[in-house]
Amino acid sequence: MTIENEQLIETFDEEGNKVSFELLDIVTVDDVEYALLLPVDKEKNEDEKEILVMRLKKDGEEFLFEVIEDDDEFNKIAQYIEEIENEIDE
């Protein structure tokens, strides 16, 4: 996985296809870092794109992005992000 300009992340999906994401932000919840990623898909406009949330781990100099499979963990992060959005809107 490569991180270019600290904002563009290129990786490969399960089928071996190259996928690019824009790193929007990194949030910390309960001492765990999570990356907010926006798929870079030139065929979709911004309103059609969904933000992905992945657990972020550092392995030496490499960053690893892990899928969040636990519903409780995902809901906790989603609630945290929603609270941040509400604070920004106020």
C-alpha positions as CSV (number, residue, x, y, z in Angstrom):
1,M,0.0,0.0,0.0
2,T,1.4,3.4,-0.9
3,I,0.5,6.8,0.6
4,E,1.3,9.6,-1.8
5,N,1.2,13.2,-0.8
6,E,-0.1,12.0,2.6
7,Q,-3.6,12.1,1.0
8,L,-3.9,9.5,-1.8
9,I,-3.8,5.9,-0.9
10,E,-3.4,3.1,-3.4
11,T,-4.1,-0.5,-2.6
12,F,-5.5,-3.7,-4.1
13,D,-8.9,-5.2,-3.5
14,E,-9.7,-8.9,-3.0
15,E,-9.7,-9.4,-6.8
16,G,-6.3,-7.8,-7.3
17,N,-7.7,-4.6,-8.8
18,K,-5.9,-1.3,-8.0
19,V,-8.1,0.9,-5.9
20,S,-7.4,4.5,-4.9
21,F,-8.8,6.4,-1.9
22,E,-8.4,9.9,-0.6
23,L,-7.5,10.0,3.0
24,L,-10.0,12.5,4.5
25,D,-9.0,12.3,8.2
26,I,-7.8,10.1,10.9
27,V,-9.8,10.0,14.1
28,T,-9.0,8.3,17.4
29,V,-11.6,6.5,19.4
30,D,-10.7,4.6,22.6
31,D,-7.0,4.9,21.8
32,V,-7.5,3.2,18.3
33,E,-7.0,5.2,15.1
34,Y,-9.5,5.0,12.3
35,A,-9.0,6.3,8.7
36,L,-11.9,8.0,6.9
37,L,-11.4,7.2,3.2
38,L,-13.2,8.4,0.1
39,P,-12.9,6.2,-3.0
40,V,-11.4,8.0,-6.0
41,D,-13.8,7.1,-8.7
42,K,-13.9,9.5,-11.6
43,E,-17.2,8.0,-12.9
44,K,-19.1,8.9,-9.8
45,N,-19.8,12.4,-8.6
46,E,-19.2,13.4,-5.0
47,D,-22.8,12.8,-3.8
48,E,-22.6,9.2,-4.9
49,K,-19.4,8.3,-3.1
50,E,-19.6,6.7,0.4
51,I,-16.9,7.3,3.0
52,L,-15.3,4.2,4.3
53,V,-14.1,3.8,7.8
54,M,-11.2,1.4,8.5
55,R,-9.0,0.6,11.5
56,L,-5.5,2.0,11.0
57,K,-2.5,0.2,12.3
58,K,1.2,0.9,11.8
59,D,3.5,-2.0,11.2
60,G,7.0,-0.6,11.2
61,E,7.1,2.0,8.4
62,E,4.0,0.6,6.7
63,F,0.3,1.5,7.4
64,L,-2.2,-1.3,7.5
65,F,-5.9,-0.7,7.0
66,E,-8.2,-3.3,8.5
67,V,-11.9,-3.8,7.9
68,I,-14.1,-3.3,11.0
69,E,-16.1,-6.5,11.3
70,D,-17.5,-5.9,14.8
71,D,-20.9,-4.1,14.6
72,D,-20.5,-2.5,18.1
73,E,-17.1,-1.1,17.2
74,F,-18.3,0.3,13.9
75,N,-21.4,1.8,15.5
76,K,-19.2,3.5,18.2
77,I,-17.1,5.1,15.5
78,A,-20.1,6.1,13.4
79,Q,-21.7,7.8,16.5
80,Y,-18.4,9.6,17.2
81,I,-18.2,10.9,13.6
82,E,-21.8,12.0,13.8
83,E,-21.2,13.9,17.0
84,I,-18.3,15.7,15.3
85,E,-20.4,16.6,12.3
86,N,-23.1,17.9,14.6
87,E,-20.6,20.1,16.5
88,I,-19.3,21.5,13.2
89,D,-22.9,22.3,12.0
90,E,-23.7,24.2,15.2
